[in-house]
């Protein structure tokens, strides 16, 4: 690639660096060309901040499944018409369907959807989000790689959950009587 300074020198004083930048901007604008638009994964990373769950398992599933789905959409022409933010949100909704109600409660899901509406204007029941979810499901229906990913995640999450439960149990026993006037660790 030609450096800007080299291009200006080659122009022998007929134009400046600002002239080159202005012309490139004009060309890109006239073509409606986005130089580096945010991808669904960029949006997903930001949207993840709105997920109220402290569960590492829930976050892991949302990140991995959403990332996988977002990567698939780059290969499918029908998703070009969707804004990247909608693809990211629809991917996250599909990922959240894989999570049980103990790991990601109904309340946490509702809080996430409300935060998405408040912060981004994206509504779960809007036509574009619903259509994106339908199109994603249809595209993923027979995807062997997704099935493998979900099985791997399920196995990983079960292992993690057992480890988390063991950690929680040992911390309950270690803190016996310190956090609560009632000791319920014997009941568990």
C-alpha positions as CSV (number, residue, x, y, z in Angstrom):
1,X,0.0,0.0,0.0
2,X,1.1,3.6,-0.7
3,X,1.6,5.7,2.4
4,X,-0.2,9.1,2.4
5,X,3.1,11.0,2.6
6,X,4.4,9.2,-0.4
7,X,1.2,10.0,-2.4
8,X,1.5,13.7,-1.5
9,X,5.2,13.8,-2.6
10,X,4.2,12.1,-5.9
11,X,1.7,14.8,-6.5
12,X,4.4,17.4,-6.6
13,X,2.5,20.0,-4.6
14,X,-0.7,19.7,-6.6
15,X,-2.6,18.5,-3.5
16,X,-2.1,18.1,0.2
17,X,-2.7,15.2,2.7
18,X,-5.9,16.9,3.6
19,X,-7.0,16.9,0.0
20,X,-6.4,13.2,-0.3
21,X,-8.3,12.4,2.9
22,X,-11.2,14.7,1.9
23,X,-11.4,13.0,-1.6
24,X,-11.3,9.5,-0.1
25,X,-14.0,10.5,2.4
26,X,-16.1,11.8,-0.5
27,X,-15.7,8.6,-2.5
28,X,-16.5,6.4,0.4
29,X,-19.5,8.5,1.4
30,X,-20.9,8.6,-2.2
31,X,-20.7,4.8,-2.3
32,X,-22.3,4.4,1.2
33,X,-19.2,2.4,2.1
34,X,-18.5,1.6,5.7
35,X,-14.8,1.2,6.3
36,X,-15.0,-0.8,9.5
37,X,-18.6,-1.4,10.6
38,X,-19.1,-3.1,13.9
39,X,-19.7,-6.8,13.6
40,X,-22.3,-8.8,15.5
41,X,-19.5,-10.0,17.8
42,X,-18.6,-6.4,18.6
43,X,-22.2,-5.7,19.6
44,X,-22.4,-9.0,21.5
45,X,-19.5,-8.0,23.7
46,X,-21.2,-4.7,24.5
47,X,-24.6,-6.3,25.0
48,X,-23.1,-8.9,27.4
49,X,-22.5,-6.1,29.9
50,X,-26.3,-5.8,30.2
51,X,-26.7,-9.5,31.2
52,X,-27.4,-9.3,34.9
53,X,-26.3,-12.9,35.6
54,X,-23.2,-13.4,37.8
55,X,-23.2,-17.1,36.6
56,X,-20.0,-17.8,34.8
57,X,-21.8,-20.8,33.1
58,X,-24.5,-18.6,31.7
59,X,-22.0,-16.1,30.4
60,X,-19.9,-18.8,28.9
61,X,-22.9,-20.3,27.0
62,X,-24.1,-16.9,25.8
63,X,-20.6,-15.9,24.6
64,X,-19.7,-19.2,22.9
65,X,-23.0,-19.9,21.2
66,X,-23.6,-16.3,20.1
67,X,-20.0,-16.1,18.7
68,X,-20.6,-19.3,16.8
69,X,-23.9,-18.2,15.4
70,X,-22.5,-14.7,14.5
71,X,-19.6,-16.4,12.6
72,X,-22.1,-18.5,10.6
73,X,-24.1,-15.5,9.6
74,X,-21.0,-14.0,7.8
75,X,-21.3,-16.9,5.3
76,X,-25.0,-16.5,4.6
77,X,-26.2,-13.8,2.3
78,X,-29.7,-13.5,3.8
79,X,-28.1,-11.9,6.9
80,X,-26.6,-9.0,5.0
81,X,-29.9,-7.2,5.3
82,X,-29.9,-7.3,9.1
83,X,-28.1,-4.8,11.2
84,X,-25.2,-6.3,13.1
85,X,-26.8,-5.3,16.3
86,X,-29.9,-7.3,15.5
87,X,-27.9,-10.4,14.5
88,X,-26.0,-10.2,17.8
89,X,-29.2,-9.8,19.9
90,X,-31.0,-12.6,18.1
91,X,-27.9,-14.8,18.6
92,X,-27.9,-14.1,22.3
93,X,-31.6,-14.9,22.6
94,X,-31.0,-18.2,20.9
95,X,-28.0,-18.9,23.2
96,X,-30.1,-18.0,26.3
97,X,-32.6,-20.7,25.2
98,X,-29.9,-23.3,25.9
99,X,-29.6,-22.2,29.5
100,X,-31.7,-23.7,32.3
101,X,-33.9,-21.5,34.6
102,X,-31.6,-22.1,37.6
103,X,-28.4,-20.9,35.8
104,X,-30.2,-17.9,34.2
105,X,-33.4,-17.1,36.0
106,X,-36.5,-15.8,34.3
107,X,-36.0,-12.6,36.2
108,X,-32.5,-12.2,34.8
109,X,-33.7,-12.8,31.3
110,X,-36.5,-10.2,31.8
111,X,-34.0,-7.7,33.2
112,X,-31.6,-8.3,30.2
113,X,-34.4,-7.8,27.7
114,X,-35.6,-4.6,29.4
115,X,-32.0,-3.3,29.5
116,X,-31.6,-4.1,25.8
117,X,-34.8,-2.1,25.1
118,X,-33.8,0.8,27.3
119,X,-30.2,1.0,26.1
120,X,-30.4,0.0,22.5
121,X,-34.0,0.3,21.5
122,X,-34.0,-3.3,20.4
123,X,-37.2,-5.1,21.5
124,X,-37.4,-8.9,21.7
125,X,-40.9,-8.9,20.2
126,X,-40.1,-6.5,17.3
127,X,-40.6,-7.8,13.8
128,X,-37.0,-7.5,12.8
129,X,-35.7,-9.4,15.9
130,X,-38.3,-12.1,15.6
131,X,-37.5,-12.5,11.9
132,X,-33.8,-12.7,12.6
133,X,-34.3,-15.3,15.3
134,X,-36.5,-17.4,12.8
135,X,-33.9,-17.1,10.1
136,X,-31.1,-18.0,12.4
137,X,-33.0,-21.0,13.7
138,X,-33.7,-22.1,10.2
139,X,-30.1,-21.7,9.2
140,X,-28.8,-23.6,12.2
141,X,-31.4,-26.4,12.2
142,X,-29.2,-29.0,10.6
143,X,-25.8,-27.6,11.5
144,X,-23.7,-30.5,12.8
145,X,-21.0,-28.1,14.1
146,X,-23.6,-26.3,16.3
147,X,-24.8,-29.7,17.7
148,X,-21.2,-30.6,18.5
149,X,-20.6,-27.2,20.1
150,X,-23.8,-27.5,22.2
151,X,-22.9,-31.0,23.4
152,X,-19.4,-29.8,24.3
153,X,-20.8,-26.8,26.1
154,X,-23.3,-28.9,28.0
155,X,-20.6,-31.3,29.1
156,X,-18.3,-28.4,30.1
157,X,-21.1,-26.6,32.0
158,X,-22.1,-29.7,33.9
159,X,-18.5,-30.2,35.0
160,X,-18.2,-26.5,35.9
161,X,-21.5,-26.6,37.8
162,X,-20.4,-29.6,39.8
163,X,-17.1,-27.7,40.6
164,X,-19.0,-24.5,41.4
165,X,-21.4,-26.4,43.7
166,X,-18.5,-28.1,45.5
167,X,-16.8,-24.7,46.0
168,X,-20.0,-23.2,47.3
169,X,-20.6,-26.2,49.6
170,X,-17.1,-26.0,51.0
171,X,-17.3,-22.2,51.4
172,X,-20.7,-22.7,53.2
173,X,-19.1,-25.1,55.6
174,X,-16.0,-22.9,56.1
175,X,-18.2,-19.9,56.9
176,X,-20.5,-21.8,59.2
177,X,-22.5,-19.4,61.2
178,X,-20.6,-16.3,60.0
179,X,-23.0,-15.1,57.3
180,X,-26.3,-16.1,58.7
181,X,-27.8,-16.6,62.1
182,X,-29.3,-19.9,60.7
183,X,-27.0,-22.6,59.4
184,X,-28.7,-24.3,56.4
185,X,-25.6,-26.1,55.1
186,X,-26.6,-29.2,57.0
187,X,-29.9,-29.2,55.1
188,X,-28.3,-29.0,51.7
